[in-house]
Amino acid sequence: MIDASVIILGFTGSLGSGCSYISKVLSQIAPNNYKYFKLSDIIRKILTAEGITNPTVPQLQDKGNDLRKINGNGYLVTELLREIDEEKDKYDYIIIDGIKNAGEVSILRQFPNYYLLSIHADDDIRCKRLVKNKTFPNDNEFYRADERDKLEEYDYGQQVNKCNYLSDIIIINNKDFPRVALKEKEDFVRGIYYKYVNLIEDVKNGEKSPEIFPSTDELIMTVAYSLSKKSSCLKRKVGAVIIDNHRLKNGNEQETTKLVSMPFIISSGYNEVPLGSFKCIFNPEFQKCYRDYLKETYAMKLNFCPNCGERITISFTCPNCGKINDKYLSKCVHCGKEVDIKSICPKCNIEIFEEYLPGSTKSPGKLLDMCRALHAEENALLNLHKNILSSGVNLVLYTTTQPCNLCSNKIVSAGINEVVFAEPYLMKESAEILSSGKVNLRRFEGVKSSAYFKLYQ
């Protein structure tokens, strides 16, 4: 058995984020002897035995899904741990690269010194990297594989978005180094080691330094994540905090670590229905997410294809339990798990639900607009006192999830100077709204709430 004292660093990240490069170089440059393992190597061995010696990304994705479906979501990690157990060498430091499924995270959480590091990079940067090195022939192939990699509807599928959410530490890797800049690349990874991994090692060994304390970003984002747990939302729990980050003045505005500079929290919020309303789960009318209820109600009325008039029937096999469903529901009537329901018109071949349900291509209005809850950012903005919005303050809004378009409009109007977010959001227009309103949008980097109290003692 692997000893409980072993430090295990898991790495997750979207395609082209640099997850594999960073984790592998870290194993080489760290002062302690980290043994590097890559989960996809288990898949490659199986494919090689089947005659596929140079698998593509989709082939690796397919085989990984098959293995998890047959053997359980934690199969790859369980198999790796078994192989490590059988080796004669015993390791005190382990790196596991390529974690893709929440089940794999769950298995590793049994080890007290396990931490999950999530590597982030912007979509266009990741695409450029992988098309340039010929992993993908063009942008379209990259984005098709990337969309699948981030979040499939199956429990056993690719779930990088979920893994990012479950991570303990976020690292931003947007910089592209020239091919010859090997030293600069290694220095970047050394920075990760001394900032985070060395801290993990010190805590495990009981060597606490009085000079190590959380950054303002880490402190406030932990408060935001704590607030998010209060939300009753059935889809995504979000917390938001607004601070006055007015820095000490000494000639120019500068913050120095040698002087006390305390961020002042002036407002906060989490996504929740308005005061006095039933929470969705307790609402006597539907007792589920209101958006799911609307989609189901609309779908029940679709007896004919809105495009060509062909009669349609709803019948699909649940990807989780394999049983047949004959009505549109957001959850399988047999196993109760969420499903992504599709209905292809037999005549015109369009995907009816994607085209014509609320929030879809042909239906007016966004489904998000129909949500009964106020967003976390909205609640934080509504809680701001008018006299706070005076000259001389530097308002920074921290949110666990990047703001949507509607919240971005309100953020600009409220006079917020900067937004710091942890989890990216799909609506790219929100970033454009904030940029046009002179609001700086910045990704959070650092220790998340899941590891905050373990590492900063």
C-alpha positions in Angstrom: 0.0 0.0 0.0 1.1 3.6 -0.7 2.0 5.3 2.6 -0.3 8.0 3.7 2.6 10.4 4.2 3.4 10.4 0.4 2.9 13.7 -1.3 0.8 13.2 -4.5 0.4 16.1 -6.9 -2.3 15.6 -9.5 -2.4 17.7 -12.6 -5.4 18.6 -14.8 -5.9 21.1 -17.6 -7.5 21.5 -21.0 -5.8 20.5 -24.2 -2.8 22.7 -24.9 -2.7 24.3 -21.4 0.8 23.0 -20.8 -0.3 20.6 -18.0 1.9 17.8 -19.2 5.0 19.9 -19.8 4.8 21.7 -16.4 4.2 18.5 -14.5 7.0 16.6 -16.2 9.6 19.4 -15.9 8.5 19.8 -12.2 9.4 16.2 -11.6 12.9 16.8 -13.1 13.8 20.1 -11.5 12.3 19.7 -8.0 14.9 19.1 -5.2 13.0 16.2 -3.9 12.7 13.1 -6.1 9.2 13.2 -7.7 8.2 10.1 -9.7 6.2 11.2 -12.8 3.2 9.1 -14.1 0.8 10.0 -16.9 -2.7 8.4 -16.8 -3.0 8.3 -20.6 0.0 5.9 -20.7 -2.4 3.2 -19.4 -4.7 3.9 -22.3 -1.8 3.9 -24.8 -0.6 0.5 -23.6 -4.1 -1.0 -24.2 -4.3 0.7 -27.6 -0.9 -0.6 -28.5 -2.0 -4.1 -27.7 -4.9 -3.6 -30.0 -2.6 -2.5 -32.8 -2.9 1.3 -32.5 0.6 2.5 -31.8 0.2 6.2 -32.5 -3.3 7.1 -31.3 -5.0 10.4 -32.0 -6.6 12.5 -29.3 -10.2 11.3 -30.1 -8.9 7.7 -30.0 -7.5 8.3 -26.5 -10.7 9.9 -25.5 -12.8 7.1 -26.8 -10.8 4.3 -25.1 -10.6 6.3 -21.8 -14.4 6.5 -21.8 -14.8 2.8 -22.5 -12.4 1.9 -19.7 -14.2 4.1 -17.2 -17.7 2.9 -18.4 -16.8 -0.8 -17.9 -14.6 -0.6 -14.8 -15.8 2.6 -13.0 -14.9 6.3 -13.2 -11.8 5.9 -11.0 -10.4 3.0 -13.0 -7.3 4.7 -14.5 -6.1 6.1 -11.2 -6.9 2.8 -9.4 -4.9 0.8 -12.0 -2.0 3.3 -11.7 -2.0 3.0 -7.9 -2.0 -0.8 -8.3 1.0 -0.7 -10.6 2.9 1.6 -8.2 2.1 -0.7 -5.3 3.6 -3.6 -7.2 6.9 -1.8 -7.9 9.8 -2.6 -5.6 10.7 1.1 -5.2 8.7 3.1 -2.7 8.1 6.8 -3.5 7.7 9.7 -1.1 6.8 12.1 -3.9 4.4 11.3 -6.8 3.1 13.4 -9.8 0.1 12.1 -11.7 -0.5 13.9 -14.9 -3.7 14.0 -17.1 -6.6 13.7 -14.7 -9.8 14.1 -16.7 -12.7 12.7 -14.6 -14.1 13.7 -11.3 -14.0 10.0 -10.3 -10.3 10.1 -10.5 -10.1 13.1 -8.2 -12.4 11.3 -5.7 -10.1 8.2 -5.5 -7.0 10.4 -4.8 -8.7 12.4 -2.1 -8.2 9.5 0.3 -4.6 10.5 0.5 -4.1 13.3 3.1 -1.2 14.9 1.2 -2.9 14.9 -2.2 -3.3 18.2 -4.1 -4.8 18.9 -7.5 -3.2 21.6 -9.6 -5.2 23.0 -12.5 -3.3 24.6 -15.4 -5.2 27.3 -17.3 -4.6 29.0 -20.6 -6.8 31.0 -22.9 -8.6 29.1 -25.7 -7.0 30.9 -28.6 -3.5 30.4 -27.1 -4.1 26.7 -26.5 -5.4 26.3 -30.1 -2.4 28.0 -31.5 0.0 25.8 -29.6 -1.6 22.5 -30.7 -2.1 23.4 -34.3 1.4 24.7 -34.5 2.9 21.5 -33.2 0.6 19.5 -35.5 -1.4 17.8 -32.7 -4.4 19.0 -34.7 -4.5 19.8 -38.4 -6.6 22.9 -38.0 -8.6 25.1 -35.5 -11.9 23.3 -36.1 -10.4 19.9 -35.1 -8.9 21.4 -32.0 -12.2 23.1 -30.8 -14.2 19.9 -31.5 -11.8 17.8 -29.3 -11.6 20.6 -26.7 -15.3 20.9 -26.3 -15.5 17.2 -25.7 -12.5 17.2 -23.4 -14.0 19.9 -21.1 -17.4 18.3 -20.3 -19.1 15.3 -21.8 -22.6 14.4 -20.6 -21.6 10.9 -19.4 -20.5 10.3 -15.9 -17.6 8.3 -17.4 -16.6 10.9 -20.0 -14.1 13.7 -20.2 -14.7 16.2 -17.4 -11.9 18.7 -17.3 -14.2 21.6 -16.3 -15.3 19.6 -13.3 -11.7 18.7 -12.4 -10.8 22.4 -12.7 -13.6 23.2 -10.2 -12.3 20.6 -7.8 -8.7 21.7 -8.0 -6.8 23.1 -5.0 -4.4 25.4 -6.9 -4.9 27.3 -10.2 -1.8 28.2 -12.3 -2.0 30.5 -15.3 0.2 29.5 -18.3 -0.6 32.0 -21.1 3.0 32.9 -21.9 4.5 31.3 -25.0 8.3 30.9 -24.8 10.5 30.7 -27.9 11.7 27.2 -28.6 15.3 28.1 -27.6 14.2 29.6 -24.3 14.7 26.4 -22.3 16.1 28.2 -19.2 13.1 30.6 -19.1 10.7 27.7 -19.3 12.4 25.9 -16.5 12.5 29.1 -14.4 8.7 29.4 -14.9 8.3 25.9 -13.5 10.8 26.6 -10.7 8.6 29.5 -9.7 5.6 27.1 -9.4 7.7 24.8 -7.2 8.8 27.5 -4.8 5.5 29.2 -4.7 3.2 26.2 -4.2 5.0 22.8 -4.1 7.6 23.9 -1.5 4.7 25.2 0.6 3.0 21.8 0.4 6.2 20.0 1.4 6.8 22.4 4.4 3.2 21.9 5.7 3.5 18.1 5.4 6.8 18.2 7.3 5.5 20.6 9.9 7.9 23.4 8.9 5.7 26.5 9.0 7.3 29.8 8.0 6.0 33.0 9.6 6.9 34.8 6.3 4.4 32.7 4.2 0.8 34.0 4.2 -2.0 34.1 1.6 -2.2 36.8 -1.1 -5.1 39.2 -1.2 -6.5 37.2 -4.2 -6.3 33.9 -2.3 -7.9 35.4 0.8 -10.9 37.1 -0.9 -11.5 34.2 -3.4 -11.7 31.9 -0.4 -14.4 34.1 1.1 -16.2 34.1 -2.3 -16.1 30.2 -2.4 -17.4 30.1 1.2 -20.3 32.3 0.2 -21.1 30.1 -2.7 -21.9 27.2 -0.4 -24.9 29.1 0.9 -26.6 29.1 -2.6 -29.5 26.7 -3.2 -28.9 26.7 -7.0 -29.1 23.2 -8.4 -26.8 23.9 -11.3 -23.9 26.1 -10.2 -23.2 27.7 -6.9 -21.4 31.1 -7.2 -20.1 33.6 -4.6 -19.0 37.1 -5.1 -17.1 39.7 -3.0 -16.4 43.4 -3.6 -13.5 45.0 -1.8 -12.0 48.5 -1.7 -8.4 47.7 -2.7 -7.2 51.3 -2.2 -3.5 51.0 -1.7 -1.1 52.9 0.5 0.2 55.9 -1.2 3.9 56.7 -1.2 4.5 59.0 -4.2 2.9 56.6 -6.7 0.2 54.1 -5.6 2.1 51.0 -4.6 1.4 48.1 -2.3 4.4 46.9 -0.3 4.6 43.7 1.6 6.6 45.5 4.3 3.7 47.6 5.4 0.2 46.6 6.5 -2.3 47.0 3.7 -5.7 45.5 4.4 -8.3 44.9 1.7 -11.7 46.2 3.0 -14.7 44.0 2.1 -17.7 46.3 1.4 -20.2 43.9 -0.1 -20.8 40.3 -1.0 -23.5 38.0 -2.4 -24.3 34.5 -3.8 -26.7 33.4 -6.4 -30.2 33.0 -4.9 -33.8 33.6 -5.7 -35.1 37.0 -4.4 -36.0 37.4 -0.8 -39.5 35.9 0.0 -39.5 33.5 -3.0 -39.5 29.8 -2.8 -36.1 28.2 -3.6 -36.4 26.1 -6.8 -36.0 22.8 -5.0 -38.9 23.7 -2.6 -41.2 25.4 -5.1 -44.5 23.5 -5.0 -45.1 24.0 -8.7 -42.0 22.2 -10.1 -39.4 21.3 -7.3 -36.5 21.4 -9.7 -34.3 23.9 -11.6 -36.7 26.4 -13.1 -34.8 26.4 -16.4 -35.1 22.6 -16.6 -38.8 22.9 -15.9 -39.3 25.3 -18.7 -37.4 23.2 -21.2 -39.4 20.1 -20.2 -42.7 22.0 -20.5 -41.8 23.3 -24.0 -40.6 19.8 -25.1 -43.8 18.1 -24.1 -45.7 20.4 -26.5 -43.4 19.6 -29.5 -45.3 16.9 -31.3 -44.2 18.1 -34.8 -40.9 19.3 -36.1 -41.1 23.2 -36.1 -38.9 23.2 -39.2 -40.7 20.8 -41.6 -43.8 19.6 -39.8 -42.8 16.0 -39.5 -44.3 14.1 -36.5 -41.6 13.4 -33.9 -41.4 10.9 -31.1 -39.1 11.2 -28.0 -37.3 8.1 -27.3 -33.6 7.8 -26.2 -31.3 5.5 -24.3 -29.8 6.9 -21.1 -26.0 7.0 -21.5 -25.6 6.3 -17.8 -27.9 3.3 -17.1 -28.7 2.2 -20.7 -32.5 2.2 -20.1 -35.1 3.7 -22.5 -36.8 7.0 -21.8 -39.9 8.0 -23.7 -40.4 11.6 -22.5 -38.2 14.7 -22.4 -36.9 15.2 -18.8 -33.6 16.7 -17.8 -32.9 13.6 -15.6 -33.3 10.0 -16.5 -36.5 8.6 -15.1 -34.7 5.3 -14.2 -31.3 6.3 -12.6 -32.1 10.0 -11.8 -28.9 11.3 -13.5 -28.8 14.3 -15.7 -28.9 13.6 -19.4 -28.3 15.6 -22.6 -31.4 14.7 -24.6 -31.3 14.9 -28.4 -34.1 14.4 -30.9 -33.2 14.3 -34.6 -36.0 15.0 -37.1 -36.2 11.9 -39.4 -37.1 14.1 -42.4 -35.0 17.3 -42.2 -32.3 15.9 -39.9 -32.1 18.9 -37.6 -31.5 18.5 -33.8 -34.9 19.8 -32.7 -34.2 20.5 -29.0 -30.9 22.3 -29.7 -32.7 24.5 -32.3 -36.1 25.2 -30.8 -36.2 24.9 -27.0 -35.9 28.1 -24.9 -32.4 29.5 -25.1 -31.6 27.6 -28.3 -30.7 28.9 -31.7 -34.2 29.5 -33.1 -35.9 30.5 -29.8 -35.9 34.1 -28.8 -34.2 35.0 -25.5 -31.5 33.2 -23.5 -32.5 30.4 -21.2 -30.1 32.0 -18.6 -32.4 35.1 -18.7 -35.3 32.9 -17.4 -33.5 31.8 -14.3 -35.4 32.9 -11.2 -32.2 33.7 -9.2 -30.2 36.8 -8.8 -26.6 36.1 -9.8 -23.9 36.4 -7.1 -22.5 39.5 -8.7 -25.9 41.1 -8.9 -26.5 40.5 -5.2 -23.1 41.9 -4.3 -23.8 45.0 -6.5 -27.2 45.5 -5.0 -25.8 45.3 -1.5 -23.4 48.2 -2.2 -24.2 51.4 -0.3 -24.5 54.4 -2.5 -22.0 56.4 -0.5 -19.3 53.8 -1.1 -19.2 54.8 -4.8 -17.2 57.9 -4.3 -13.9 59.1 -5.7 -10.8 57.6 -4.2 -11.9 54.0 -4.0 -10.6 51.1 -6.1 -13.4 48.6 -6.3 -12.4 45.0 -7.1 -15.1 42.3 -7.5 -14.0 38.7 -6.8 -16.2 36.0 -8.1 -15.9 32.2 -8.3 -17.3 32.2 -11.8 -16.6 34.7 -14.6 -19.6 37.1 -14.9 -22.2 36.6 -17.6 -23.3 39.4 -20.0 -26.1 40.7 -17.8 -23.8 40.9 -14.7 -21.0 42.5 -16.8 -23.3 45.3 -17.7 -24.2 46.0 -14.1 -20.5 45.8 -13.0 -19.5 48.5 -15.5 -22.4 50.7 -14.4 -21.5 50.2 -10.7 -18.0 51.6 -11.2 -16.1 48.4 -10.5 -12.5 48.8 -11.5 -11.4 45.2 -11.7 -13.0 41.7 -11.8 -11.0 38.6 -10.6 -12.6 35.2 -11.4 -11.6 31.5 -10.9 -13.8 29.5 -13.2 -14.2 30.6 -16.9 -17.6 31.2 -18.4 -18.7 30.3 -22.0 -20.1 33.7 -23.0 -17.1 35.5 -24.5 -19.2 38.7 -25.0 -19.0 39.3 -21.2 -15.3 40.0 -21.5 -15.9 42.4 -24.3 -18.5 44.3 -22.2 -16.0 44.7 -19.3 -13.2 45.7 -21.6 -15.3 48.4 -23.2 -16.3 49.7 -19.8 -12.6 50.0 -18.8 -12.9 47.1 -16.2 -9.8 45.0 -15.9 -10.7 41.3 -16.2 -8.2 39.0 -14.5 -8.0 35.2 -13.9 -7.4 34.1 -10.3 -4.2 32.3 -9.7 -3.2 30.7 -6.4 -4.4 28.4 -3.6 -8.1 27.8 -3.7 -10.5 27.4 -0.7 -10.2 23.6 -0.7 -6.5 23.8 0.3 -6.4 27.3 1.9 -6.7 26.1 5.5 -4.4 23.1 5.0 -1.5 25.2 3.5 -1.8 28.4 5.4 -1.8 27.3 9.1 
